[in-house]
Amino acid sequence: MPIPLGVLAVAGAGGGGLTATYELISTSSPSDNTSSVTFSSLDTTTYKHFQIRFLVRAQSGSGGLVFRMNGNTGANYFNHNLRANGSSIASGNNLSRTSLYLGNLEQGSSTGNFTIGVLDILDASSTNKIRTIRCFYGTPDSTGNEVGLISGAFNSTAALTSFTFLFESSNTFNSATRISLYGIRG
């Protein structure tokens, strides 16, 4: 039984059981040379989980794409990653970071390639536990096209108020960038 676009069957391949509908909340298409993209005034009363789908191009050069919650720049982000580029596989972890690392954009400019990904923020409405994050991404890399999986956490139980995408370096977004925020009702 086919699953309609935007609907996730939770209880197995048979299509029965629980379903969740992804509702588009907002899409950002920043202009050239924008340094960050922020989604604010998050509705954690209506939505239990959030998903962010991104298609990002750096304006020029390279830079690590990163993600922050609530504008928090403290060393409160932790993640494990697994990545492959067609000729090698690597893994690692980042402890006590000031942001969640989402991959390196090595080919910028208007003719460069995109980094694409899906980032899930689980139990976003909870103020009793730290937030769990997972991200699947693909990005151009100097040694091949890299794909990766990141699992991480934001070490805070504060109510979520905002999500921000930016670069670790002074790089900026190209106007071809699209970042969309979806909510899943509780």
Sequence and secondary structure as in RCSB ss.txt:
>XXXX:A:sequence
MPIPLGVLAVAGAGGGGLTATYELISTSSPSDNTSSVTFSSLDTTTYKHFQIRFLVRAQSGSGGLVFRMNGNTGA
NYFNHNLRANGSSIASGNNLSRTSLYLGNLEQGSSTGNFTIGVLDILDASSTNKIRTIRCFYGTPDSTGNEVGLI
SGAFNSTAALTSFTFLFESSNTFNSATRISLYGIRG
>XXXX:A:secstr
    TTEEE S TTS S EEEEEEEEEE   TTB EEEEES  TTTEEEEEEEEEE BSSS EEEEEEETT  SS
 EEEEEEEE SS EEEEEEEEESSEEEEEE   STTS  EEEEEEEETTT SSS EEEEEEEEEEETTEEEEEEE
EEEE   S   EEEEEESSS  B TT EEEEEEEE 
